[in-house]
Amino acid sequence: MDFTSLLPQFGGSLWNIVFFIVALSIIVAIHEYGHYIVGKKSGIYPEVFSLGFGPVLWSRVDRDGTKWQIAAIPFGGYVKFKGDANPSGGRDDAVYAQASEEELRSTMDGAPLWARTATVAAGPLFNFALSIVIFTAVIMYRGVTADPLTVGDLRALPGQQELMQGDQILEIAGTAPPAFDDAVAYEGFMKALPLQARLDYTVLREGREQVVSGPYVYPPIATQIAPRSAASDAGFRPGDVITEIDGQPIFAFDQLKEQVESSEGRTLALTIWRDGQLLSLDLTPRRTDEPQPEGGFKTFYRIGIIGGILFEPATETPGFGLAISAGGNQVWAIMKGSVSGLWHMATGAISTCNLSGPIGIAETSGDMASQGTANFIWFVAVLSTAVGLLNLFPVPVLDGGHLVFYAYEAVSGRKPSDAALRILMTIGLVVVLSLMVFGLTNDLFC
């Protein structure tokens, strides 16, 4: 049994906060460690490494004199380098006035441009590296679909099931399925199947071909529930099978999808099959802006149910090269989708309600944890990518803003003036706080 799937049942919002703090602490620790280790290796002396802000709960000083501490407010962290005026940076003029040339080299402001640039850039880069490592590990742990398509664990479905674990699927309704990872061919194959409740499956079982009967290959089953979705709020669970919509029987996921998309937000009365019993749930689809492969976004009505075929395909462990490539592609896809989403919100093409704040992220943390450890770890990787990307935005007080200052210094040959830096940092702080308030407002009112 997966321990994390039990926890949100005890405490609701409390466990959302707990899992949010766990996820954020991991991400912040990796981000700040990137600054710390690269700065140290570059000759910049780290005085304090803090996980959290405010009153210090625990601390120790290592043999190099760096103070490691955990503070009471767990929503962030920092590395204070020698010569920094405060945790957010800035220049401590008293330190620089008394420092020798050798001592200046060990300060952030006195270090060479390359060392400062590498130290600042390391935080977001470590976030991306963490994401790639997690995605790669999860992909290798879960495996990729075996070829040829083979029945793994059978999903619990109402009605008779003649397929057996280990069956190799040779044909479905007289047509051989394409490679499972060929999304375009597989989609075409699915659309060509006859839309009927029972299909014939030609399988290879213990070395012999035989034809067995089974449910429609893509039944209306919830293999996963999207966090903070209509289905999640209505109490749907993974494994639920929708058998009726407004009193009309269905047997295919496309039938569910068609009814939801055509609902225009009208409440649907669903009958679901759960552990052998029939239950009734009312569900109101929500408008959702989704990225399109060709770019841009399109609005749909969704309930937040993720489907799947009638069995878990058997898997095989992929090669490390394939897994790490898939992990890198996942990070790139998140970054690309995030930038596109922000741009479309800024231009008014999609609703600004797509931007979540701390409450929304905390709820998502709890929802993902309730669906299993692997899902929660995957979410940590997604959030780590988002944090790394956000820190690269060219806003003063963020890492990206500092990198812009360094780029100016590289081109002009001089640093921005202290007065200009103070003004820009104040503006940047206002921008960041405004975004946080905006996200929080979305959480409360969207």
DOZARO-61533 format. One record per residue (C-alpha): residue number from 1; residue in one letter; x, y, z. Coordinates in pm, whole numbers. Example, Ala and Ser with C-alpha at 12.3 -4.5 7.8 and 13.67 -1.06 7.14 Angstrom:
2
<node k="1" r="A" px="1230" py="-450" pz="780"/>
<node k="2" r="S" px="1367" py="-106" pz="714"/>
END
This chain:
446
<node k="1" r="M" px="0" py="0" pz="0"/>
<node k="2" r="D" px="124" py="353" pz="-88"/>
<node k="3" r="F" px="154" py="546" pz="239"/>
<node k="4" r="T" px="109" py="892" pz="85"/>
<node k="5" r="S" px="-228" py="795" pz="-62"/>
<node k="6" r="L" px="-368" py="761" pz="291"/>
<node k="7" r="L" px="-244" py="1084" pz="444"/>
<node k="8" r="P" px="-477" py="1344" pz="284"/>
<node k="9" r="Q" px="-775" py="1152" pz="425"/>
<node k="10" r="F" px="-660" py="1265" pz="771"/>
<node k="11" r="G" px="-666" py="1642" pz="798"/>
<node k="12" r="G" px="-757" py="1769" pz="449"/>
<node k="13" r="S" px="-610" py="2118" pz="417"/>
<node k="14" r="L" px="-348" py="2046" pz="681"/>
<node k="15" r="W" px="-194" py="1772" pz="468"/>
<node k="16" r="N" px="-210" py="1998" pz="162"/>
<node k="17" r="I" px="10" py="2243" pz="352"/>
<node k="18" r="V" px="242" py="1967" pz="473"/>
<node k="19" r="F" px="300" py="1828" pz="123"/>
<node k="20" r="F" px="338" py="2179" pz="-18"/>
<node k="21" r="I" px="608" py="2256" pz="239"/>
<node k="22" r="V" px="781" py="1924" pz="166"/>
<node k="23" r="A" px="779" py="1989" pz="-210"/>
<node k="24" r="L" px="889" py="2351" pz="-174"/>
<node k="25" r="S" px="1164" py="2266" pz="75"/>
<node k="26" r="I" px="1316" py="2010" pz="-160"/>
<node k="27" r="I" px="1307" py="2255" pz="-450"/>
<node k="28" r="V" px="1444" py="2548" pz="-250"/>
<node k="29" r="A" px="1720" py="2335" pz="-97"/>
<node k="30" r="I" px="1839" py="2224" pz="-442"/>
<node k="31" r="H" px="1811" py="2577" pz="-583"/>
<node k="32" r="E" px="2010" py="2734" pz="-300"/>
<node k="33" r="Y" px="2263" py="2451" pz="-298"/>
<node k="34" r="G" px="2332" py="2536" pz="-662"/>
<node k="35" r="H" px="2417" py="2893" pz="-560"/>
<node k="36" r="Y" px="2617" py="2768" pz="-261"/>
<node k="37" r="I" px="2835" py="2504" pz="-425"/>
<node k="38" r="V" px="2911" py="2697" pz="-745"/>
<node k="39" r="G" px="2982" py="3014" pz="-548"/>
<node k="40" r="K" px="3213" py="2827" pz="-313"/>
<node k="41" r="K" px="3396" py="2654" pz="-599"/>
<node k="42" r="S" px="3429" py="2994" pz="-769"/>
<node k="43" r="G" px="3602" py="3145" pz="-467"/>
<node k="44" r="I" px="3302" py="3329" pz="-317"/>
<node k="45" r="Y" px="3267" py="3258" pz="54"/>
<node k="46" r="P" px="2920" py="3142" pz="170"/>
<node k="47" r="E" px="2854" py="3264" pz="524"/>
<node k="48" r="V" px="2499" py="3130" pz="573"/>
<node k="49" r="F" px="2290" py="2861" pz="406"/>
<node k="50" r="S" px="1932" py="2893" pz="529"/>
<node k="51" r="L" px="1629" py="2679" pz="456"/>
<node k="52" r="G" px="1345" py="2911" pz="551"/>
<node k="53" r="F" px="1331" py="3266" pz="689"/>
<node k="54" r="G" px="1277" py="3422" pz="1030"/>
<node k="55" r="P" px="1373" py="3282" pz="1370"/>
<node k="56" r="V" px="1633" py="3006" pz="1352"/>
<node k="57" r="L" px="1511" py="2668" pz="1477"/>
<node k="58" r="W" px="1834" py="2474" pz="1424"/>
<node k="59" r="S" px="2185" py="2558" pz="1309"/>
<node k="60" r="R" px="2538" py="2427" pz="1290"/>
<node k="61" r="V" px="2867" py="2566" pz="1161"/>
<node k="62" r="D" px="3073" py="2345" pz="932"/>
<node k="63" r="R" px="3453" py="2320" pz="929"/>
<node k="64" r="D" px="3476" py="2595" pz="665"/>
<node k="65" r="G" px="3279" py="2837" pz="883"/>
<node k="66" r="T" px="2953" py="2831" pz="690"/>
<node k="67" r="K" px="2643" py="2839" pz="910"/>
<node k="68" r="W" px="2375" py="2590" pz="803"/>
<node k="69" r="Q" px="2033" py="2661" pz="948"/>
<node k="70" r="I" px="1662" py="2581" pz="937"/>
<node k="71" r="A" px="1434" py="2878" pz="1006"/>
<node k="72" r="A" px="1073" py="2898" pz="1122"/>
<node k="73" r="I" px="910" py="3028" pz="802"/>
<node k="74" r="P" px="949" py="2743" pz="551"/>
<node k="75" r="F" px="848" py="2927" pz="233"/>
<node k="76" r="G" px="1187" py="2989" pz="76"/>
<node k="77" r="G" px="1554" py="3003" pz="161"/>
<node k="78" r="Y" px="1877" py="3183" pz="82"/>
<node k="79" r="V" px="2255" py="3176" pz="74"/>
<node k="80" r="K" px="2424" py="3480" pz="224"/>
<node k="81" r="F" px="2768" py="3531" pz="76"/>
<node k="82" r="K" px="3046" py="3736" pz="230"/>
<node k="83" r="G" px="2980" py="4104" pz="174"/>
<node k="84" r="D" px="2604" py="4068" pz="129"/>
<node k="85" r="A" px="2404" py="4322" pz="328"/>
<node k="86" r="N" px="2110" py="4086" pz="380"/>
<node k="87" r="P" px="1970" py="3751" pz="259"/>
<node k="88" r="S" px="1843" py="3905" pz="-66"/>
<node k="89" r="G" px="2185" py="4037" pz="-156"/>
<node k="90" r="G" px="2293" py="4399" pz="-171"/>
<node k="91" r="R" px="2630" py="4538" pz="-76"/>
<node k="92" r="D" px="2746" py="4573" pz="283"/>
<node k="93" r="D" px="2961" py="4884" pz="250"/>
<node k="94" r="A" px="3116" py="4836" pz="594"/>
<node k="95" r="V" px="3264" py="4502" pz="490"/>
<node k="96" r="Y" px="3402" py="4636" pz="163"/>
<node k="97" r="A" px="3554" py="4944" pz="330"/>
<node k="98" r="Q" px="3772" py="4730" pz="557"/>
<node k="99" r="A" px="3845" py="4438" pz="323"/>
<node k="100" r="S" px="4183" py="4371" pz="169"/>
<node k="101" r="E" px="4215" py="4291" pz="-201"/>
<node k="102" r="E" px="4233" py="3919" pz="-121"/>
<node k="103" r="E" px="3926" py="3943" pz="100"/>
<node k="104" r="L" px="3736" py="4133" pz="-169"/>
<node k="105" r="R" px="3788" py="3841" pz="-406"/>
<node k="106" r="S" px="3592" py="3618" pz="-168"/>
<node k="107" r="T" px="3289" py="3852" pz="-164"/>
<node k="108" r="M" px="3002" py="3839" pz="-409"/>
<node k="109" r="D" px="3045" py="4194" pz="-533"/>
<node k="110" r="G" px="3424" py="4169" pz="-548"/>
<node k="111" r="A" px="3439" py="3842" pz="-742"/>
<node k="112" r="P" px="3507" py="3832" pz="-1118"/>
<node k="113" r="L" px="3208" py="3866" pz="-1348"/>
<node k="114" r="W" px="3228" py="3502" pz="-1459"/>
<node k="115" r="A" px="3215" py="3379" pz="-1098"/>
<node k="116" r="R" px="2913" py="3594" pz="-1011"/>
<node k="117" r="T" px="2731" py="3490" pz="-1329"/>
<node k="118" r="A" px="2796" py="3120" pz="-1271"/>
<node k="119" r="T" px="2688" py="3145" pz="-907"/>
<node k="120" r="V" px="2358" py="3317" pz="-985"/>
<node k="121" r="A" px="2276" py="3097" pz="-1285"/>
<node k="122" r="A" px="2345" py="2780" pz="-1087"/>
<node k="123" r="G" px="2023" py="2805" pz="-884"/>
<node k="124" r="P" px="1778" py="2770" pz="-1175"/>
<node k="125" r="L" px="2009" py="2523" pz="-1351"/>
<node k="126" r="F" px="2010" py="2298" pz="-1044"/>
<node k="127" r="N" px="1629" py="2312" pz="-1046"/>
<node k="128" r="F" px="1624" py="2193" pz="-1407"/>
<node k="129" r="A" px="1879" py="1923" pz="-1326"/>
<node k="130" r="L" px="1665" py="1802" pz="-1035"/>
<node k="131" r="S" px="1364" py="1782" pz="-1266"/>
<node k="132" r="I" px="1552" py="1584" pz="-1529"/>
<node k="133" r="V" px="1685" py="1342" pz="-1266"/>
<node k="134" r="I" px="1336" py="1286" pz="-1122"/>
<node k="135" r="F" px="1168" py="1247" pz="-1460"/>
<node k="136" r="T" px="1438" py="1005" pz="-1572"/>
<node k="137" r="A" px="1411" py="801" pz="-1251"/>
<node k="138" r="V" px="1031" py="782" pz="-1265"/>
<node k="139" r="I" px="1035" py="685" pz="-1634"/>
<node k="140" r="M" px="1283" py="407" pz="-1562"/>
<node k="141" r="Y" px="1085" py="297" pz="-1254"/>
<node k="142" r="R" px="751" py="288" pz="-1438"/>
<node k="143" r="G" px="906" py="155" pz="-1758"/>
<node k="144" r="V" px="781" py="199" pz="-2112"/>
<node k="145" r="T" px="513" py="-4" pz="-2281"/>
<node k="146" r="A" px="639" py="-340" pz="-2400"/>
<node k="147" r="D" px="640" py="-417" pz="-2772"/>
<node k="148" r="P" px="433" py="-607" pz="-2876"/>
<node k="149" r="L" px="145" py="-475" pz="-2665"/>
<node k="150" r="T" px="100" py="-715" pz="-2375"/>
<node k="151" r="V" px="-162" py="-729" pz="-2101"/>
<node k="152" r="G" px="-22" py="-638" pz="-1760"/>
<node k="153" r="D" px="-261" py="-583" pz="-1470"/>
<node k="154" r="L" px="-628" py="-596" pz="-1566"/>
<node k="155" r="R" px="-837" py="-299" pz="-1455"/>
<node k="156" r="A" px="-1150" py="-367" pz="-1251"/>
<node k="157" r="L" px="-1445" py="-318" pz="-1487"/>
<node k="158" r="P" px="-1811" py="-418" pz="-1478"/>
<node k="159" r="G" px="-1902" py="-708" pz="-1706"/>
<node k="160" r="Q" px="-1719" py="-1016" pz="-1828"/>
<node k="161" r="Q" px="-1345" py="-999" pz="-1892"/>
<node k="162" r="E" px="-1183" py="-1280" pz="-2094"/>
<node k="163" r="L" px="-840" py="-1121" pz="-2138"/>
<node k="164" r="M" px="-567" py="-1255" pz="-1910"/>
<node k="165" r="Q" px="-242" py="-1114" pz="-1779"/>
<node k="166" r="G" px="42" py="-1196" pz="-2019"/>
<node k="167" r="D" px="-176" py="-1203" pz="-2334"/>
<node k="168" r="Q" px="-1" py="-1047" pz="-2633"/>
<node k="169" r="I" px="-250" py="-841" pz="-2834"/>
<node k="170" r="L" px="-223" py="-939" pz="-3201"/>
<node k="171" r="E" px="-548" py="-786" pz="-3328"/>
<node k="172" r="I" px="-843" py="-587" pz="-3196"/>
<node k="173" r="A" px="-1162" py="-623" pz="-3401"/>
<node k="174" r="G" px="-956" py="-774" pz="-3682"/>
<node k="175" r="T" px="-692" py="-497" pz="-3698"/>
<node k="176" r="A" px="-336" py="-517" pz="-3563"/>
<node k="177" r="P" px="-257" py="-234" pz="-3321"/>
<node k="178" r="P" px="36" py="-6" pz="-3406"/>
<node k="179" r="A" px="327" py="57" pz="-3171"/>
<node k="180" r="F" px="183" py="192" pz="-2847"/>
<node k="181" r="D" px="430" py="484" pz="-2835"/>
<node k="182" r="D" px="333" py="599" pz="-3187"/>
<node k="183" r="A" px="71" py="848" pz="-3073"/>
<node k="184" r="V" px="-50" py="952" pz="-3420"/>
<node k="185" r="A" px="-87" py="597" pz="-3553"/>
<node k="186" r="Y" px="-246" py="478" pz="-3228"/>
<node k="187" r="E" px="-501" py="760" pz="-3233"/>
<node k="188" r="G" px="-595" py="670" pz="-3590"/>
<node k="189" r="F" px="-623" py="305" pz="-3493"/>
<node k="190" r="M" px="-855" py="389" pz="-3202"/>
<node k="191" r="K" px="-1082" py="604" pz="-3418"/>
<node k="192" r="A" px="-1114" py="322" pz="-3673"/>
<node k="193" r="L" px="-1236" py="68" pz="-3417"/>
<node k="194" r="P" px="-1609" py="-12" pz="-3422"/>
<node k="195" r="L" px="-1788" py="173" pz="-3143"/>
<node k="196" r="Q" px="-1948" py="-119" pz="-2963"/>
<node k="197" r="A" px="-1956" py="-242" pz="-2604"/>
<node k="198" r="R" px="-1778" py="-574" pz="-2676"/>
<node k="199" r="L" px="-1487" py="-637" pz="-2911"/>
<node k="200" r="D" px="-1299" py="-946" pz="-3027"/>
<node k="201" r="Y" px="-934" py="-963" pz="-2925"/>
<node k="202" r="T" px="-692" py="-1196" pz="-3103"/>
<node k="203" r="V" px="-422" py="-1281" pz="-2852"/>
<node k="204" r="L" px="-115" py="-1497" pz="-2823"/>
<node k="205" r="R" px="-158" py="-1696" pz="-2501"/>
<node k="206" r="E" px="97" py="-1958" pz="-2397"/>
<node k="207" r="G" px="219" py="-1986" pz="-2756"/>
<node k="208" r="R" px="-129" py="-2028" pz="-2909"/>
<node k="209" r="E" px="-344" py="-1777" pz="-3095"/>
<node k="210" r="Q" px="-702" py="-1747" pz="-2981"/>
<node k="211" r="V" px="-989" py="-1502" pz="-2997"/>
<node k="212" r="V" px="-1147" py="-1376" pz="-2676"/>
<node k="213" r="S" px="-1417" py="-1122" pz="-2601"/>
<node k="214" r="G" px="-1358" py="-811" pz="-2395"/>
<node k="215" r="P" px="-1495" py="-462" pz="-2319"/>
<node k="216" r="Y" px="-1433" py="-169" pz="-2548"/>
<node k="217" r="V" px="-1059" py="-104" pz="-2547"/>
<node k="218" r="Y" px="-1089" py="252" pz="-2413"/>
<node k="219" r="P" px="-1363" py="236" pz="-2147"/>
<node k="220" r="P" px="-1487" py="539" pz="-1949"/>
<node k="221" r="I" px="-1260" py="466" pz="-1653"/>
<node k="222" r="A" px="-1072" py="720" pz="-1442"/>
<node k="223" r="T" px="-712" py="605" pz="-1427"/>
<node k="224" r="Q" px="-612" py="939" pz="-1274"/>
<node k="225" r="I" px="-795" py="1244" pz="-1137"/>
<node k="226" r="A" px="-654" py="1586" pz="-1226"/>
<node k="227" r="P" px="-577" py="1797" pz="-917"/>
<node k="228" r="R" px="-822" py="2077" pz="-835"/>
<node k="229" r="S" px="-1061" py="1958" pz="-1105"/>
<node k="230" r="A" px="-1440" py="1916" pz="-1107"/>
<node k="231" r="A" px="-1397" py="1540" pz="-1067"/>
<node k="232" r="S" px="-1160" py="1582" pz="-773"/>
<node k="233" r="D" px="-1397" py="1821" pz="-596"/>
<node k="234" r="A" px="-1693" py="1588" pz="-661"/>
<node k="235" r="G" px="-1518" py="1295" pz="-493"/>
<node k="236" r="F" px="-1410" py="1085" pz="-792"/>
<node k="237" r="R" px="-1138" py="829" pz="-727"/>
<node k="238" r="P" px="-893" py="652" pz="-958"/>
<node k="239" r="G" px="-1059" py="332" pz="-1077"/>
<node k="240" r="D" px="-1411" py="476" pz="-1098"/>
<node k="241" r="V" px="-1599" py="370" pz="-1412"/>
<node k="242" r="I" px="-1873" py="594" pz="-1554"/>
<node k="243" r="T" px="-2162" py="378" pz="-1671"/>
<node k="244" r="E" px="-2433" py="639" pz="-1737"/>
<node k="245" r="I" px="-2465" py="1009" pz="-1816"/>
<node k="246" r="D" px="-2807" py="1163" pz="-1751"/>
<node k="247" r="G" px="-2954" py="814" pz="-1753"/>
<node k="248" r="Q" px="-2797" py="714" pz="-2087"/>
<node k="249" r="P" px="-2558" py="413" pz="-2076"/>
<node k="250" r="I" px="-2205" py="462" pz="-2209"/>
<node k="251" r="F" px="-1917" py="219" pz="-2260"/>
<node k="252" r="A" px="-1645" py="431" pz="-2426"/>
<node k="253" r="F" px="-1436" py="718" pz="-2298"/>
<node k="254" r="D" px="-1508" py="914" pz="-2617"/>
<node k="255" r="Q" px="-1878" py="904" pz="-2530"/>
<node k="256" r="L" px="-1797" py="1064" pz="-2194"/>
<node k="257" r="K" px="-1571" py="1319" pz="-2361"/>
<node k="258" r="E" px="-1838" py="1411" pz="-2618"/>
<node k="259" r="Q" px="-2104" py="1464" pz="-2351"/>
<node k="260" r="V" px="-1872" py="1676" pz="-2137"/>
<node k="261" r="E" px="-1749" py="1893" pz="-2424"/>
<node k="262" r="S" px="-2101" py="1957" pz="-2550"/>
<node k="263" r="S" px="-2239" py="2035" pz="-2204"/>
<node k="264" r="E" px="-2148" py="2407" pz="-2217"/>
<node k="265" r="G" px="-2101" py="2384" pz="-1841"/>
<node k="266" r="R" px="-2435" py="2218" pz="-1767"/>
<node k="267" r="T" px="-2434" py="1989" pz="-1462"/>
<node k="268" r="L" px="-2428" py="1620" pz="-1557"/>
<node k="269" r="A" px="-2579" py="1338" pz="-1355"/>
<node k="270" r="L" px="-2329" py="1051" pz="-1362"/>
<node k="271" r="T" px="-2365" py="692" pz="-1250"/>
<node k="272" r="I" px="-2033" py="538" pz="-1156"/>
<node k="273" r="W" px="-1924" py="182" pz="-1079"/>
<node k="274" r="R" px="-1687" py="161" pz="-783"/>
<node k="275" r="D" px="-1577" py="-164" pz="-622"/>
<node k="276" r="G" px="-1881" py="-347" pz="-754"/>
<node k="277" r="Q" px="-2135" py="-86" pz="-643"/>
<node k="278" r="L" px="-2321" py="184" pz="-837"/>
<node k="279" r="L" px="-2306" py="542" pz="-708"/>
<node k="280" r="S" px="-2456" py="870" pz="-832"/>
<node k="281" r="L" px="-2253" py="1190" pz="-862"/>
<node k="282" r="D" px="-2344" py="1529" pz="-1006"/>
<node k="283" r="L" px="-2060" py="1695" pz="-1193"/>
<node k="284" r="T" px="-2033" py="2040" pz="-1353"/>
<node k="285" r="P" px="-1770" py="2062" pz="-1631"/>
<node k="286" r="R" px="-1536" py="2360" pz="-1617"/>
<node k="287" r="R" px="-1391" py="2575" pz="-1891"/>
<node k="288" r="T" px="-1023" py="2496" pz="-1942"/>
<node k="289" r="D" px="-764" py="2657" pz="-2170"/>
<node k="290" r="E" px="-537" py="2387" pz="-2314"/>
<node k="291" r="P" px="-214" py="2427" pz="-2516"/>
<node k="292" r="Q" px="-227" py="2298" pz="-2872"/>
<node k="293" r="P" px="51" py="2109" pz="-3056"/>
<node k="294" r="E" px="63" py="2376" pz="-3326"/>
<node k="295" r="G" px="89" py="2650" pz="-3064"/>
<node k="296" r="G" px="-163" py="2866" pz="-2886"/>
<node k="297" r="F" px="-450" py="2761" pz="-2664"/>
<node k="298" r="K" px="-804" py="2634" pz="-2714"/>
<node k="299" r="T" px="-1094" py="2639" pz="-2470"/>
<node k="300" r="F" px="-1271" py="2314" pz="-2377"/>
<node k="301" r="Y" px="-1507" py="2193" pz="-2109"/>
<node k="302" r="R" px="-1337" py="1936" pz="-1889"/>
<node k="303" r="I" px="-1408" py="1741" pz="-1570"/>
<node k="304" r="G" px="-1051" py="1632" pz="-1492"/>
<node k="305" r="I" px="-1072" py="1258" pz="-1554"/>
<node k="306" r="I" px="-775" py="1095" pz="-1727"/>
<node k="307" r="G" px="-859" py="772" pz="-1904"/>
<node k="308" r="G" px="-671" py="469" pz="-2024"/>
<node k="309" r="I" px="-713" py="136" pz="-2199"/>
<node k="310" r="L" px="-890" py="-152" pz="-2025"/>
<node k="311" r="F" px="-565" py="-298" pz="-1888"/>
<node k="312" r="E" px="-230" py="-177" pz="-1768"/>
<node k="313" r="P" px="12" py="-252" pz="-2050"/>
<node k="314" r="A" px="309" py="-465" pz="-1950"/>
<node k="315" r="T" px="625" py="-256" pz="-1934"/>
<node k="316" r="E" px="996" py="-296" pz="-1986"/>
<node k="317" r="T" px="1281" py="-87" pz="-1849"/>
<node k="318" r="P" px="1405" py="166" pz="-2105"/>
<node k="319" r="G" px="1769" py="235" pz="-2171"/>
<node k="320" r="F" px="1922" py="518" pz="-1969"/>
<node k="321" r="G" px="1977" py="728" pz="-2281"/>
<node k="322" r="L" px="1612" py="703" pz="-2381"/>
<node k="323" r="A" px="1494" py="780" pz="-2028"/>
<node k="324" r="I" px="1715" py="1086" pz="-1977"/>
<node k="325" r="S" px="1621" py="1216" pz="-2321"/>
<node k="326" r="A" px="1254" py="1182" pz="-2230"/>
<node k="327" r="G" px="1324" py="1358" pz="-1899"/>
<node k="328" r="G" px="1492" py="1649" pz="-2076"/>
<node k="329" r="N" px="1207" py="1673" pz="-2327"/>
<node k="330" r="Q" px="960" py="1686" pz="-2038"/>
<node k="331" r="V" px="1144" py="1981" pz="-1881"/>
<node k="332" r="W" px="1153" py="2162" pz="-2214"/>
<node k="333" r="A" px="782" py="2100" pz="-2272"/>
<node k="334" r="I" px="694" py="2244" pz="-1928"/>
<node k="335" r="M" px="907" py="2553" pz="-1990"/>
<node k="336" r="K" px="765" py="2606" pz="-2336"/>
<node k="337" r="G" px="407" py="2559" pz="-2218"/>
<node k="338" r="S" px="458" py="2791" pz="-1920"/>
<node k="339" r="V" px="598" py="3075" pz="-2131"/>
<node k="340" r="S" px="322" py="3030" pz="-2388"/>
<node k="341" r="G" px="57" py="3030" pz="-2116"/>
<node k="342" r="L" px="189" py="3349" pz="-1955"/>
<node k="343" r="W" px="206" py="3521" pz="-2292"/>
<node k="344" r="H" px="-152" py="3425" pz="-2380"/>
<node k="345" r="M" px="-274" py="3542" pz="-2038"/>
<node k="346" r="A" px="-91" py="3873" pz="-2079"/>
<node k="347" r="T" px="-248" py="3929" pz="-2423"/>
<node k="348" r="G" px="-596" py="3830" pz="-2302"/>
<node k="349" r="A" px="-618" py="3522" pz="-2525"/>
<node k="350" r="I" px="-691" py="3297" pz="-2227"/>
<node k="351" r="S" px="-823" py="3353" pz="-1877"/>
<node k="352" r="T" px="-582" py="3479" pz="-1610"/>
<node k="353" r="C" px="-745" py="3223" pz="-1379"/>
<node k="354" r="N" px="-496" py="2975" pz="-1527"/>
<node k="355" r="L" px="-232" py="3126" pz="-1296"/>
<node k="356" r="S" px="-236" py="2963" pz="-954"/>
<node k="357" r="G" px="-105" py="3102" pz="-628"/>
<node k="358" r="P" px="19" py="2934" pz="-310"/>
<node k="359" r="I" px="-323" py="2798" pz="-214"/>
<node k="360" r="G" px="-370" py="2636" pz="-555"/>
<node k="361" r="I" px="-21" py="2488" pz="-549"/>
<node k="362" r="A" px="-78" py="2354" pz="-197"/>
<node k="363" r="E" px="-406" py="2191" pz="-304"/>
<node k="364" r="T" px="-232" py="2038" pz="-604"/>
<node k="365" r="S" px="44" py="1905" pz="-377"/>
<node k="366" r="G" px="-212" py="1727" pz="-160"/>
<node k="367" r="D" px="-406" py="1593" pz="-458"/>
<node k="368" r="M" px="-92" py="1452" pz="-620"/>
<node k="369" r="A" px="24" py="1295" pz="-293"/>
<node k="370" r="S" px="-318" py="1131" pz="-252"/>
<node k="371" r="Q" px="-263" py="958" pz="-588"/>
<node k="372" r="G" px="65" py="797" pz="-485"/>
<node k="373" r="T" px="429" py="866" pz="-411"/>
<node k="374" r="A" px="538" py="849" pz="-777"/>
<node k="375" r="N" px="277" py="1109" pz="-876"/>
<node k="376" r="F" px="385" py="1340" pz="-593"/>
<node k="377" r="I" px="753" py="1307" pz="-687"/>
<node k="378" r="W" px="661" py="1378" pz="-1050"/>
<node k="379" r="F" px="479" py="1693" pz="-931"/>
<node k="380" r="V" px="791" py="1801" pz="-740"/>
<node k="381" r="A" px="982" py="1782" pz="-1069"/>
<node k="382" r="V" px="717" py="1986" pz="-1250"/>
<node k="383" r="L" px="721" py="2250" pz="-976"/>
<node k="384" r="S" px="1102" py="2254" pz="-973"/>
<node k="385" r="T" px="1103" py="2333" pz="-1345"/>
<node k="386" r="A" px="850" py="2612" pz="-1290"/>
<node k="387" r="V" px="1056" py="2761" pz="-1005"/>
<node k="388" r="G" px="1374" py="2747" pz="-1212"/>
<node k="389" r="L" px="1202" py="2916" pz="-1505"/>
<node k="390" r="L" px="1043" py="3184" pz="-1287"/>
<node k="391" r="N" px="1382" py="3271" pz="-1139"/>
<node k="392" r="L" px="1523" py="3327" pz="-1487"/>
<node k="393" r="F" px="1271" py="3600" pz="-1567"/>
<node k="394" r="P" px="1455" py="3934" pz="-1610"/>
<node k="395" r="V" px="1302" py="4089" pz="-1298"/>
<node k="396" r="P" px="1530" py="4255" pz="-1041"/>
<node k="397" r="V" px="1546" py="4057" pz="-711"/>
<node k="398" r="L" px="1517" py="3735" pz="-916"/>
<node k="399" r="D" px="1820" py="3551" pz="-1053"/>
<node k="400" r="G" px="1729" py="3657" pz="-1405"/>
<node k="401" r="G" px="1742" py="4023" pz="-1303"/>
<node k="402" r="H" px="2092" py="3980" pz="-1163"/>
<node k="403" r="L" px="2199" py="3809" pz="-1486"/>
<node k="404" r="V" px="2069" py="4111" pz="-1682"/>
<node k="405" r="F" px="2282" py="4337" pz="-1461"/>
<node k="406" r="Y" px="2583" py="4117" pz="-1532"/>
<node k="407" r="A" px="2511" py="4127" pz="-1905"/>
<node k="408" r="Y" px="2504" py="4508" pz="-1886"/>
<node k="409" r="E" px="2837" py="4502" pz="-1703"/>
<node k="410" r="A" px="2988" py="4270" pz="-1964"/>
<node k="411" r="V" px="2881" py="4499" pz="-2249"/>
<node k="412" r="S" px="2944" py="4841" pz="-2090"/>
<node k="413" r="G" px="3248" py="4747" pz="-1882"/>
<node k="414" r="R" px="3099" py="4893" pz="-1564"/>
<node k="415" r="K" px="2846" py="4795" pz="-1302"/>
<node k="416" r="P" px="2509" py="4969" pz="-1271"/>
<node k="417" r="S" px="2518" py="5250" pz="-1015"/>
<node k="418" r="D" px="2407" py="5180" pz="-659"/>
<node k="419" r="A" px="2121" py="5429" pz="-695"/>
<node k="420" r="A" px="1995" py="5260" pz="-1013"/>
<node k="421" r="L" px="2022" py="4917" pz="-849"/>
<node k="422" r="R" px="1819" py="5031" pz="-547"/>
<node k="423" r="I" px="1543" py="5169" pz="-768"/>
<node k="424" r="L" px="1535" py="4862" pz="-994"/>
<node k="425" r="M" px="1538" py="4621" pz="-700"/>
<node k="426" r="T" px="1244" py="4807" pz="-544"/>
<node k="427" r="I" px="1053" py="4787" pz="-871"/>
<node k="428" r="G" px="1134" py="4417" pz="-900"/>
<node k="429" r="L" px="1016" py="4350" pz="-546"/>
<node k="430" r="V" px="687" py="4527" pz="-619"/>
<node k="431" r="V" px="642" py="4318" pz="-936"/>
<node k="432" r="V" px="708" py="3989" pz="-753"/>
<node k="433" r="L" px="478" py="4077" pz="-462"/>
<node k="434" r="S" px="207" py="4188" pz="-708"/>
<node k="435" r="L" px="227" py="3854" pz="-888"/>
<node k="436" r="M" px="199" py="3670" pz="-556"/>
<node k="437" r="V" px="-108" py="3873" pz="-458"/>
<node k="438" r="F" px="-257" py="3818" pz="-804"/>
<node k="439" r="G" px="-207" py="3442" pz="-780"/>
<node k="440" r="L" px="-356" py="3438" pz="-430"/>
<node k="441" r="T" px="-658" py="3635" pz="-556"/>
<node k="442" r="N" px="-706" py="3377" pz="-832"/>
<node k="443" r="D" px="-696" py="3099" pz="-573"/>
<node k="444" r="L" px="-970" py="3266" pz="-373"/>
<node k="445" r="F" px="-1204" py="3397" pz="-642"/>
<node k="446" r="C" px="-1150" py="3208" pz="-971"/>
END
